[in-house]
Structure formats: structure tokens, C-alpha cells
Amino acid sequence: MSNVPGFDALENVGIAERDKPPFVRLPKPETLFGLRAMRFAALAPGHQLEAYLAFLAELSKMQDRVVHELPSPALPPLTEMRQRAGHAMPILPREGLADEPAASESLARLTTLLADVAMPDLARAALERARNATGEERQAMFAAVLADAVPVETVAEHIFAAAALQVVAARRAAQLNPLLPQPVAHGVCPCCGGPPVTSTVVGDANIEGVRYVQCSLCAAQWNHVRVKCVSCGSTKGIAYQAIEGIADTIKAETCDECRTYVKILEQRKDMELEPVADDVASLGLDLLVTEAGWRRAGVNPFLLGY
């Protein structure tokens, strides 16, 4: 018997189950942020948000460095994780990250690394506030990010707090056995309980055409059938909105039942698409869809100010 979380589930998987697309695809933090940085950098030149995308490329680079410099965060006891899985609850509830020492260490290292990165004066001031925050102030920032309740007047420093949390959450989720997480509520990550950022129709050879929703916090992806609302699970009134004259690799899947939308990225048409970076770069689509009366269900900490 193995001590790997979820090993019991592995033993009970039959041949037919092995042929199905995996329910969860765990993040690979050792490459996640580096690839994201490359995508931000590729999207920046000539874009209306060029300066911001270039800054996010540098931020993602520093997230990548933190991944490789700090030790992996510890997981809860195996019995606790199995119990949560058995009750269809997120395995690693995100709320606990607010007072997790690894989160504070991640923010401290990230803000130190960013000190040498060029940025506007307002961003620099926000960085200094995050860097000099007390332990209690850091916990408050983390709690606000995790509760999706960031004050409008302090969005800038919370972006750095969110980036630090992404590193820790991804590294925790990466340690799970992929068979352990089970479906929970609509629009909720089975690994950490975070909200989605976008969804992707993947182009990978073995699972081409399968749709996965990506968590905005830990970057785990979970299988979600197409033409079905990520927020409420309805299959009624689903439509796809895109900007005319622009490649239809990114659309907004709108739901008339709950009046929300989540973007869907077509990696079958463009394998370079990245769930977080391309979400920011397609902000124009958000503006059009929200003006038409739908509410964004995807959460992206790098779009908090928009």
C-alpha cells in the first residue's frame, strides 16, 4: 500500500475508466509561470495594453524564480484530504492560505525580486507597501484576495499578494494525486475551491477537443463538458460571443439562465494560448460582453482594476 494521496483510488480504476479524459489535470509549477511569462511577452508588442502585459511578463518571471527558490509548502494530513474528497469538498481549501507561512515567504521573496523591475511610480509605491507590510497586514491582503473582496483603492498591492498566493497554491496542488480530487459545486476548483479564470478546449493529442476549466488560484484544471455553463451548469441559453474581424480562438460563453460568462480558448486552433495571459490580452471582449448585460464569472487577479 502506498502513502501517496489518492492511491486507493488508483487501485480501483478499471480499463474503461483509464480511457476517459482525466477529470483533473494538476499544475506544473516548475514550468507554469515561465511559460506564462513568455506568453505575456509575446502578446505585449503593439497591444493596447503593451506596458501592462510587459510588466506582467516580468511579474510571471519572478513567480517562476520563487517557485525554484523556496521549499515546497506542506500538505494537510492524508486522512484529512481523503475525508474532504469523500464529501465532495475541495482537497486544499484556499481559505487556509491567508495565515500560511509559505504565503508570507512567497510575498516577501516576490516583492524583493521585483524591486529591480521597471514599473510606473504608482505600481512602485504599491510594491513598497506590499513589501513593507506587517505580518498582520499581509494576512489581511491574502484574506481579501481569497475572498474575492479586494478594496478598489488598494487593488495594486493586492495584485502582488495574489501573485504570491498563486505560487503557493500551484505548488500545493501539484503534490496531489490527480485521482484524489472529486467534482464539487459548479464553478469551483476541486483542488482548492478557487473560482475559474477561463476554460480551454485543449489540443493535446490524447484528449483533443476536451474542455477544461482552469482555477484562477492554483491553476489546476478540471474537465467540464462543452456547451454547459461553468457557473450554474445550465445547458439552456448558451451562446458564444466574439469580436468581429478578430480570430475566433477566444470567445465568451454566455449563459442566459444566470447571465454570466466565462471565456473559452480554442487551443486546437492556437496551441500558444495561455489561460491567464490571453485572458488579460482579450480584455476588449470583456468590455463588449459586460456592456451587453452579462457578468464575468471568471476571476483574474491581474484584471482586478478593470
Secondary structure, DSSP 8 states (H G I E B T S, - for coil): ---STTHHHHHT--HHHHTS--SEE---HHHHHHHHHHHHHHH-TT-TTHHHHHHHHHHHHHHHHHHHHS-------HHHHHHHHHTT--SS-GGGGGG-HHHHHHHHHHHHHGGGS---HHHHHHHHHHHT--HHHHHHHHHHHHTT---GGGHHHHHHHHHHHHHHHHHHHHTS-TTS----STT--TTT---EEEEEE---GGGTT-EEEEETTT--EEE--SSS-TTT---SSEEEE--TTS-TTEEEEEETTT-EEEEEEETTT-TT--TTHHHHHTHHHHHHHHHTT-EE----GGGTT-
